[in-house]
């Protein structure tokens, strides 16, 4: 680290990164720069090329880019921390890889036929222009408030963990490693996204997936070697930590609607209503989690934009299946290292790791970086750190690109229908730059707010249900019309925003509490998954009732956009786009998911 000390007044204290580690990280960034430059030089000055890579992405690029967009540094660190604390409980979310098969087999045919740029544009084709505007605005706000904020937070935390003593002195002011890391990650990622568009994002995602998987695999392998193998891991962790089923039936719940018995502050056992806060209630996991998963993987611009960049239905489906295969890796490469960390501390086979846990009762949340620090040799440590940076930059690039596309295609192009392709691409770059500036402005909010990260995780539970309803019901039920769609979204979003506003004071301010038993206290304490289920049911009811109380839609206008209006030619083209390879790959993913549930049963 001494070589950076004189630059801009940078000072650094103790760090676990050596010269070999920095060399590995430097090589990673060099490759990233070369790939981005190649993508930038191949770009044409058209909207299709900038936003969808010319609709010419190969299936492996589609799959790798979907996976890279999903996996951020906070994802890796959070899953490992959960593994060290609770075992394989959060594997439920990672095993939602089957949702990507729904994307490939159910939705890709409709998206490929429509040739849309964005999900709101598809909604306009199916329903009306108003629904497009509503979804565009809500999606943009959701990306800014949640995905960008979480990405910034992760960047600052990663740099803070790796280089805690790094400081930058400018004009007498001292900037800590959180700020340095956040600004660097946001600016670098925004730069190649702004210049290269979707092509640069997809190509870099391909590199990042390789580095991410290889780096995490190295940590898992080294951890198992140090521990003494898989059997020793199971022995030290015990059956509870290897049980995927137990978290679905929390202690005290003997039937579907039974109350929860908990201890209050005085240590007294109290009866709590079944719908009040539990971490992961089994009913919420069974109903809410799939709804959120299907919204995210099948209808969110952030993910689906990669499939839209495929040249045809076959490539998009294969890319979705490949992404589902890659989605199986986090259970074994991110959660299992957390269990390994727990076992190493329990067995005291790595004294430095045990000392770190003894000094900090919350050290489990930092299981991944602690293992990187205490297990890996120089050089390999740098590869794993590069993997963390890969995850962070991939997810952040995805949200920058999605925001740029939504704003330019759904709002700017609608306002200026005669804009040239050059103008549209230029506005796309400007929109990306604006997103970068918004991200930078978010840094002090993200750093200073208490409990913001947890709050942001619940946002999708409040905003996703109406989007899930209008897309899934809209594709399967041709009778539902534009008025039903619009009212379902408006009512659903009002409910979601209302819950967010109620949660905000209690989340951002440690000392704020609603009077116990009051209306707002009840709303604030209902588990977010149960409230999400409520929003889903209300949105669905509103959509169906309003649609049947008003005139049926124009079926000719919806041609090829629903199962009921698909033509024989559409069905034949879809049937010709898949064969035994796609079926076998999908069956393998489903078998792997089922195998994980059967194996991790304690």
PyMOL commands that set and color helices and strands:
alter all, ss='L'
color gray80, all
select helices_A, chain A and resi 2-4+7-9+19-42+47-55+59-70+73-86+91-114+119-126+129-162+177-227+230-241+246-248+282-299+301-308+313-326+329-347+351-359+363-375+380-415+421-448+452-476+482-508+519-525+528-549+568-576+580-599
alter helices_A, ss='H'
color red, helices_A
select strands_A, chain A and resi 10-11+167-170+173-175+260-263+269-272
alter strands_A, ss='S'
color yellow, strands_A
deselect
rebuild
show_as cartoon
